[in-house]
Amino acid sequence: MTVNSVSLVIAGSGGAGVVTAGSLLLDAAAKAGWYALMSRSSGPQIRGGEAAAMLRFATEPIMSHDDSFHLLMAIDWDNITRFSAEIPLTADSLIVGDPVHGDAPAGLLAGRPRQAALPMTDIAAKIENGRPNMVALGAIAAMIGLPPEAMQAVVEKALKKKGAAAIDASMSAFHAGFAAAADLPAIPKLPAVSAASGPRWSITGNEATGLGVIRGGVRFVAAYPITPATEVLEWLAPSLAKVGGMLVQAEDELASINQIIGASYGGVPAMTATSGPGLSLMIESLGLAVAAEVPLVVVDVMRVGPSTGIATKSEQSDLNIAVYGLHGDAPHVVVAANSVSDCLFTTQWAVHLAEAMQVPTIVLTDQAMGQARAILPRPAELAFIGQREVAKAAVEGERYKRYAMTGSGVSPMAIPGTPGLTHTADGLEHNEFGTPSSQASDHQAQMDKRNRKISQYNYGDHWADIEDFGGGPGDAPKEAPLGGTAIITWGSSTGPAREALQRLSAAGGKARLISVRLIAPVQPEKMAEALRGIKRAVVVEQSHSGQFYRMLRAFYELPAQTVSLHQGGPLSFGPQQILDQLNQLNAGSA
């Protein structure tokens, strides 16, 4: 099945209203009954500077951008070539620019796209308080088939506080651009949709992450702002207050991780959000939480590294530190969301896992998901609510064993101040009572206990999303997996991988998608079942060194014909790039 979609970019300098225009267009698309995805790219400036809003509209849910863009609408050309590699254009693409700013830079013309002029500045100047970005929006709407009434409703809502004059000025500029589009070359249009099929959400990955932890039961957050995770905190600050929770902006990442350890130790489910540099600073305290068996959630919205790297771009390169970064043998859980929508599920599940096993849980998302906004079907309500086993009262005649040996490895956790349940909880190795101990037997017993908690836990089917493409009702995938070929991936690489398999299926091919959500602990038996009968596999990830591929090779029995498709950020995979690798693998084994 081929996705019926149209892709475009709005670009311009700081103050041109690029992201605002993209957001309005996204919301109007939702009013029209379409699905949509918008990501943004910007320079390293703290404020202002050039920006590009990259949008895709479709008649069905989408998880990734296409291989190229049909339209580049440039409000001006200021530093636009910084985005040229992120805006693939072909001979079928169209660049529309304002002639007042001159010609398109040569760096955008490698694919020999068509070019056209739209005098946005001159058109806007004829309208009192008219703005070029609204002229651009009108032209885009006409070119892609978006009805004007959808934009009218969105603008009225967005500018309600500014009054009728502001609404009239914006819509006048919009209609002027809509009319001017009649003189522009054509790009694909989406068909009209009579009505939206079910409730739609407009949400970013970072907002979904915040909602997920609240639904999971988190009521305390401490964090230090860092790109691209800051929006998680901005969304949580007022939202937590509505449910009786609290967010504290700590002075740094060291303080934030220690504050959530304290809150959780006190009985309140807690989390923090950061990016790679912040996670590095939190590692020592995460080891404390492992040793003291204090549940907590750390969300890492990954960006390009190492060091400061490219703070505004995306990469999947924090996998190694998330899995292996803690000193000593420190069993903990690492999970990864695979789409904007899945950020909600995965973070809510993460709270549940942390509380149920009394273990630190790291959630990996990335800039591509976190700062992307999507129009998507309303996610289902989930039953996962964090519940920890709490010691209610002391047993008469017995001393409280905070770290008692149990079959599950989980021991009742006391709330500080409960009579008779006093104990030591720190980073030193200890016995069952929590008393510090240097005995080898105590260390072995406690290590076994901490590992048993996460290795014996039943994660169910949520460890991975497994989907078969191609074939018909008569196929029996588990006995004879479709085509004997699979893509194994994780995180934001899932979207383009899934669309690659949709295209393979449309061409008559068959294959399986395995998107791993539970990164650690590993699940060799479940992976073996998912790979039963699979003879060829492509491992897809956005990391320069192939971290995920190397981890899979270390812990899983992969098919003999397994290849690694990996690349560092900030360029993301296109579906065709993945499909080409898959076809090459299949052709080589024919």
C-alpha positions in Angstrom: 0.0 0.0 0.0 1.4 3.4 -1.0 0.8 6.3 1.3 -1.3 9.0 -0.3 0.5 12.1 0.9 2.1 15.5 0.1 5.2 16.9 1.7 6.4 20.4 2.0 8.8 22.7 3.8 8.3 26.3 4.9 11.6 28.1 5.6 12.7 31.5 6.5 14.8 33.7 8.9 14.1 34.4 12.5 10.8 36.5 12.9 9.4 35.2 9.6 6.9 33.1 11.4 7.9 29.8 9.9 7.0 27.5 12.8 3.8 29.5 13.5 2.8 29.0 9.9 3.5 25.3 10.0 1.6 24.9 13.2 -1.5 26.7 11.8 -1.3 24.6 8.7 -1.1 21.4 10.8 -4.1 22.3 12.8 -6.1 23.2 9.7 -5.2 19.9 8.2 -6.7 18.2 11.2 -9.9 20.2 10.7 -10.0 19.0 7.1 -9.8 15.4 8.3 -6.2 14.7 7.3 -3.4 13.2 9.3 -0.1 15.1 9.5 3.4 15.2 10.8 5.6 18.3 11.3 9.2 18.4 12.4 11.4 21.4 12.6 15.0 22.2 12.1 16.8 25.2 13.4 20.3 26.5 13.9 22.2 26.5 17.2 21.0 29.9 18.3 19.4 30.2 21.7 16.7 32.5 20.2 15.7 33.4 16.7 17.7 32.5 13.6 16.7 30.6 10.5 14.2 27.8 10.8 12.5 25.2 8.6 9.1 23.6 9.3 8.9 20.2 7.5 5.4 18.9 7.0 3.7 15.9 5.5 0.0 15.5 5.1 -1.8 12.2 4.4 -5.1 10.5 4.3 -4.0 7.9 6.8 -1.8 7.9 9.9 1.9 8.5 9.2 5.0 8.0 11.3 7.8 9.5 9.2 8.6 11.9 6.4 8.8 10.9 2.8 12.1 10.6 0.7 11.7 14.0 -0.7 9.6 17.2 -0.6 7.1 18.3 -3.2 7.3 21.9 -2.2 9.8 24.3 -0.6 8.0 27.6 0.3 10.8 30.1 1.2 9.6 33.2 2.9 13.2 34.4 2.5 16.6 32.8 1.8 18.5 33.7 5.0 20.9 30.9 5.7 18.5 28.4 4.1 21.4 26.4 2.7 22.1 25.2 6.3 19.1 22.9 5.7 19.8 21.9 2.2 20.8 18.3 3.1 17.7 18.0 5.2 15.4 19.1 2.4 15.9 16.6 -0.4 14.4 18.0 -3.7 14.0 16.3 -7.0 13.0 17.3 -10.6 9.4 16.9 -9.5 9.8 19.3 -6.6 8.9 23.0 -6.7 10.7 25.9 -5.0 8.6 29.0 -4.5 10.4 32.1 -3.3 9.7 35.8 -2.9 11.5 37.7 -5.7 12.2 40.6 -3.4 14.8 38.4 -1.8 16.5 37.4 -5.0 17.1 33.9 -6.5 17.2 30.6 -4.8 20.7 29.6 -3.5 22.6 27.2 -5.7 22.8 24.8 -2.8 19.1 23.9 -3.2 19.3 23.2 -6.9 21.3 20.0 -7.0 18.1 17.9 -7.7 17.1 20.4 -10.5 13.7 21.3 -8.9 11.3 23.6 -10.7 11.2 27.2 -9.6 8.5 29.8 -9.3 8.0 33.3 -7.8 5.4 34.4 -5.3 5.6 38.1 -4.3 4.6 37.5 -0.7 6.0 40.7 0.6 4.3 42.9 -2.0 1.0 41.1 -1.6 1.1 41.4 2.2 2.0 45.1 1.9 -1.3 45.8 0.2 -3.2 44.5 3.3 -3.2 46.4 6.6 -1.1 44.4 9.0 -0.7 41.7 6.4 2.1 39.2 6.9 4.1 37.3 4.2 3.8 34.0 6.1 0.0 34.1 5.9 0.3 34.8 2.2 2.5 31.7 2.0 -0.1 29.7 3.9 -2.8 30.7 1.5 -0.8 29.6 -1.5 0.2 26.3 0.1 -3.5 25.6 1.0 -4.6 26.1 -2.6 -1.7 24.0 -3.9 -2.3 21.0 -1.7 -6.1 21.1 -1.7 -6.8 22.4 1.9 -10.1 24.1 2.1 -10.0 27.8 3.3 -12.7 27.2 5.9 -10.4 24.9 7.8 -7.8 27.6 8.1 -10.5 30.2 9.1 -11.5 28.1 12.1 -7.8 27.7 13.2 -6.9 31.3 12.8 -10.0 32.5 14.7 -9.0 30.2 17.6 -5.3 31.2 17.5 -5.9 34.9 17.3 -9.0 35.2 19.5 -7.2 37.2 22.2 -5.8 39.7 19.6 -9.3 40.6 18.3 -11.2 40.7 15.1 -8.8 43.1 13.3 -5.9 40.6 13.7 -8.1 37.8 12.5 -9.3 39.8 9.5 -5.8 40.8 8.5 -4.5 37.3 8.7 -7.3 35.8 6.7 -7.1 38.6 4.1 -3.5 37.7 3.5 -4.3 34.0 3.4 -7.0 34.5 0.8 -4.7 36.7 -1.3 -2.1 34.0 -1.3 -4.8 31.4 -2.1 -5.8 33.4 -5.2 -2.2 34.0 -6.2 -1.5 30.2 -6.2 -3.5 29.9 -9.5 -0.4 31.2 -11.3 2.0 28.7 -9.7 3.0 25.3 -11.1 1.0 22.3 -9.7 2.1 19.9 -7.0 0.1 16.8 -5.8 -3.2 17.6 -4.0 -4.8 15.4 -1.4 -8.4 14.4 -1.8 -11.1 16.0 0.2 -12.2 14.1 3.3 -15.8 14.4 4.3 -15.3 13.9 8.0 -12.6 12.9 10.4 -12.8 9.2 11.2 -12.8 9.3 15.0 -11.2 11.8 17.4 -7.8 13.3 16.4 -5.0 14.6 18.6 -2.5 17.2 17.8 0.5 16.4 20.1 4.2 16.4 20.1 6.4 13.5 21.3 7.5 15.6 24.3 3.9 16.4 25.2 3.0 12.8 24.9 5.9 11.9 27.1 4.6 14.3 29.8 1.1 12.9 29.6 2.4 9.3 29.8 4.3 9.9 33.1 1.3 11.7 34.6 -1.0 8.8 33.6 1.5 6.4 35.0 1.3 8.1 38.4 4.3 10.4 38.6 3.6 13.4 40.9 7.0 14.9 41.3 9.5 16.1 38.7 12.8 17.7 39.1 14.8 18.7 36.1 17.2 21.2 34.5 16.3 22.6 31.0 18.2 21.1 28.1 17.4 20.9 24.4 15.5 19.0 23.1 13.9 17.8 26.3 12.8 21.2 27.7 9.3 21.0 26.2 8.6 17.9 28.4 9.2 20.1 31.4 7.3 23.1 30.1 4.2 20.9 29.4 4.5 19.1 32.8 4.8 22.3 35.0 1.2 23.3 34.7 -0.2 19.8 34.0 1.3 18.3 37.2 -0.2 21.1 39.3 -3.7 20.1 38.0 -3.3 16.6 39.5 -1.7 17.7 42.8 1.9 17.2 41.7 4.9 19.5 41.5 7.8 20.3 39.2 11.0 21.8 40.5 13.6 23.4 38.2 16.8 22.2 39.8 20.1 24.1 39.5 21.7 21.3 37.4 21.2 17.7 36.4 23.1 16.4 39.5 20.5 18.1 41.7 17.6 16.9 39.7 18.4 13.2 39.8 19.1 13.4 43.5 15.8 15.2 44.2 13.8 12.6 42.4 15.6 9.8 44.3 14.6 11.6 47.5 11.0 12.1 46.4 10.6 8.5 45.4 12.2 7.3 48.6 9.6 9.3 50.4 6.8 7.5 48.5 6.0 9.8 45.6 6.6 8.4 42.0 9.1 10.7 40.4 10.9 11.4 37.1 13.2 13.7 35.3 13.8 14.5 31.6 17.1 15.4 30.0 19.3 14.7 27.0 22.6 13.0 26.5 24.9 15.4 28.4 22.5 15.5 31.3 22.3 11.7 31.4 26.1 11.5 31.7 25.9 13.6 34.8 23.2 11.5 36.4 25.0 8.2 36.0 26.5 8.0 39.5 23.2 8.7 41.2 21.5 6.2 39.0 23.8 3.6 40.5 22.7 4.8 44.0 19.1 4.2 43.0 19.9 0.7 41.7 21.7 -0.2 45.0 19.0 1.3 47.2 16.3 -0.1 45.0 14.5 3.2 44.6 12.1 3.4 41.6 12.4 6.4 39.3 12.1 7.3 35.6 14.7 9.2 33.5 13.6 10.3 30.0 16.5 10.9 27.6 15.4 12.9 24.5 18.5 12.1 22.5 20.3 14.6 20.3 23.5 14.5 18.2 26.6 14.0 20.3 29.2 13.6 21.7 29.5 16.6 24.0 27.3 19.5 23.0 27.2 18.0 19.5 24.3 19.4 17.5 21.7 20.2 20.2 18.9 20.9 17.8 19.2 17.7 15.7 18.4 14.0 16.2 20.4 10.9 16.7 19.9 7.5 18.4 23.4 7.4 19.9 22.7 7.3 23.6 21.9 3.6 23.6 25.3 2.5 24.8 25.4 4.8 27.8 21.7 4.0 28.7 22.4 0.3 28.7 26.0 0.0 29.8 26.9 3.4 31.4 26.3 2.7 35.0 29.4 1.6 37.0 29.6 -1.9 38.5 26.9 -4.5 37.7 23.8 -2.4 38.0 20.7 -4.0 36.6 18.1 -1.5 35.4 15.5 -1.1 32.7 15.8 0.7 29.4 12.8 1.2 27.1 12.4 3.2 23.9 9.4 4.8 22.3 9.0 4.2 18.5 6.7 7.1 17.5 5.1 10.3 18.6 2.1 8.4 19.8 4.1 5.7 21.4 5.9 8.2 23.6 2.7 8.2 25.7 2.4 4.4 25.9 6.1 3.8 26.6 6.5 6.4 29.3 3.4 5.3 31.1 4.7 1.7 30.9 8.0 2.9 32.2 6.5 4.3 35.3 4.6 1.0 35.8 7.8 -1.0 35.4 9.9 1.2 37.7 7.3 1.1 40.5 6.5 -2.6 40.2 10.2 -3.7 40.3 11.6 -0.8 42.4 14.2 -0.1 39.7 15.5 2.9 37.8 14.0 2.9 34.3 15.5 5.0 31.4 13.2 6.0 28.6 14.9 6.8 25.2 13.1 9.1 22.8 14.9 11.7 20.5 14.6 15.1 18.9 12.9 13.7 15.8 10.0 12.4 17.9 10.1 14.8 20.8 9.9 18.0 18.9 7.7 16.7 16.1 4.0 17.5 16.2 1.6 15.0 14.7 -2.1 14.8 13.9 -3.0 11.2 14.9 -5.8 9.0 16.1 -6.6 9.4 19.7 -4.5 6.9 21.6 -6.2 4.2 23.7 -6.5 4.5 27.4 -4.0 2.3 29.2 -4.3 0.4 32.4 -0.7 0.7 33.5 -0.5 2.6 36.8 2.7 2.6 38.8 2.1 0.5 42.0 4.9 -0.4 44.4 4.8 -3.0 47.1 4.8 -1.0 50.3 5.4 -2.3 53.9 2.4 -1.1 55.8 3.6 -1.9 59.4 6.3 -3.8 61.3 5.7 -7.5 62.0 5.7 -8.0 65.8 8.8 -9.6 67.0 10.6 -9.3 63.7 13.2 -6.8 62.5 12.2 -5.2 59.2 14.1 -6.6 56.2 14.1 -3.8 53.6 16.0 -6.0 51.2 14.6 -9.4 52.1 15.3 -12.3 49.7 12.1 -13.0 47.8 11.3 -15.1 44.8 10.5 -12.1 42.7 13.4 -10.1 44.0 11.0 -7.3 45.0 10.8 -6.6 48.8 8.2 -4.4 50.5 9.4 -0.8 50.5 8.8 1.3 53.7 7.7 4.9 53.7 10.1 6.9 55.9 8.6 7.6 59.3 6.6 4.3 59.5 7.0 3.0 63.1 9.2 -0.1 63.3 10.4 0.1 59.6 13.6 2.1 60.1 16.4 1.0 57.8 19.5 2.2 56.0 19.2 3.0 52.3 22.4 4.2 50.7 24.9 3.2 48.0 26.9 0.8 50.1 26.4 -2.9 49.7 24.3 -4.3 52.5 22.5 -7.3 53.9 18.8 -7.9 54.0 18.3 -5.3 56.7 20.1 -2.6 54.8 23.1 -2.7 57.1 26.3 -2.0 55.2 28.3 -5.1 54.6 31.5 -6.0 52.8 30.8 -9.7 52.9 31.1 -11.5 49.6 28.0 -13.6 50.4 25.9 -10.4 51.0 27.1 -8.9 47.8 26.4 -12.0 45.8 22.9 -12.3 47.3 22.0 -8.7 46.7 23.3 -8.8 43.1 21.3 -11.9 42.4 18.2 -10.2 44.0 18.5 -7.0 41.9 19.0 -9.0 38.7 16.2 -11.4 39.5 13.7 -8.5 39.7 14.1 -7.5 36.1 15.1 -10.8 34.5 12.1 -12.8 35.8 9.5 -10.0 35.3 6.8 -10.7 32.7 7.0 -7.9 30.2 4.3 -9.5 28.0 4.0 -8.6 24.3 5.1 -5.0 24.9 8.8 -5.8 24.6 8.5 -5.2 20.8 6.0 -4.2 18.1 5.9 -7.0 15.6 4.0 -6.6 12.3 3.8 -8.6 9.1 3.5 -7.0 5.7 2.2 -8.7 2.6 0.5 -12.1 2.1 -3.1 -13.0 2.7 -5.4 -14.6 5.3 -4.0 -18.1 4.4 -0.5 -17.3 5.5 0.7 -18.6 8.9 3.5 -16.2 9.8 4.6 -18.0 12.9 5.1 -21.3 11.0 6.4 -19.7 7.8 7.3 -16.1 8.4 6.4 -13.8 5.6 9.1 -13.9 2.9 11.8 -15.0 5.4 12.9 -11.4 5.7 12.7 -8.9 8.6 13.7 -5.4 9.5 14.8 -5.1 13.1 14.8 -1.5 14.4 14.0 0.7 17.3 12.9 4.3 18.2 12.3 6.8 15.5 13.8 4.6 12.8 10.6 2.6 13.1 8.5 5.1 11.1 10.5 5.0 7.8 11.1 1.2 8.2 7.4 0.6 8.5 6.7 2.7 5.4 9.5 0.8 3.5 7.6 -2.4 4.2 4.3 -0.9 3.1 6.0 -0.2 -0.2 7.4 -3.7 -0.3 4.0 -5.1 0.3 2.4 -3.0 -2.4 5.0 -4.4 -4.9 4.0 -8.0 -3.9 6.8 -8.6 -1.3 6.5 -10.0 2.2 8.5 -9.2 5.3 8.3 -8.7 9.1 8.9 -5.6 11.2 10.4 -6.0 14.6 10.6 -2.7 16.5 12.2 -3.3 19.9 10.7 -1.3 22.8 12.4 -3.1 25.7 16.1 -2.5 25.1 17.2 -3.9 28.5 16.9 -6.5 29.9 17.2 -8.4 26.7 14.6 -11.0 25.7 16.4 -13.8 23.8 13.5 -16.3 23.9 11.0 -13.8 22.6 13.4 -12.5 19.9 14.0 -16.1 18.8 10.3 -16.6 18.4 10.0 -13.4 16.4 12.8 -14.5 14.2 11.7 -18.1 13.7 12.0 -18.9 10.0 13.6 -15.6 9.2 16.6 -16.1 7.0 17.6 -12.4 6.2 17.4 -9.3 8.3 18.3 -5.6 8.1 19.1 -3.8 11.3 18.1 -0.1 10.9 19.3 2.6 13.3 20.5 6.2 13.4 23.9 5.9 15.0 27.3 6.3 13.5 28.8 3.2 15.0 25.9 0.8 14.7 25.3 0.6 18.5 22.0 -1.3 18.2 23.4 -3.8 15.7 26.3 -4.6 18.0 24.1 -5.0 21.0 21.8 -7.4 19.0 24.8 -9.4 17.9 26.0 -9.7 21.5 22.8 -11.0 23.0 20.6 -12.5 20.3 21.0 -15.2 17.6 20.5 -13.2 14.5 19.9 -14.8 11.0 23.2 -15.6 9.2 22.3 -13.0 6.5 22.0 -9.9 8.7 23.2 -6.5 7.6 23.5 -3.3 9.4 22.0 -0.1 7.9 23.2 2.7 10.2 24.1 6.4 9.9 24.7 9.2 12.3 22.6 12.2 12.6 21.3 14.7 11.8 20.0 13.2 8.5 17.1 10.7 9.1 16.4 7.7 7.0 14.0 7.8 4.1 11.7 4.9 3.4 13.2 4.3 0.0 16.7 4.1 1.4 15.6 1.3 3.7 13.7 -0.5 1.0 16.7 -0.4 -1.4 18.8 -2.1 1.3 16.1 -4.7 1.8 15.8 -5.4 -1.9 19.5 -5.6 -2.2 19.6 -8.2 0.6 16.8 -10.2 -1.0 18.4 -10.1 -4.4 21.7 -11.3 -3.1 20.0 -14.4 -1.5 17.9 -15.3 -4.6 
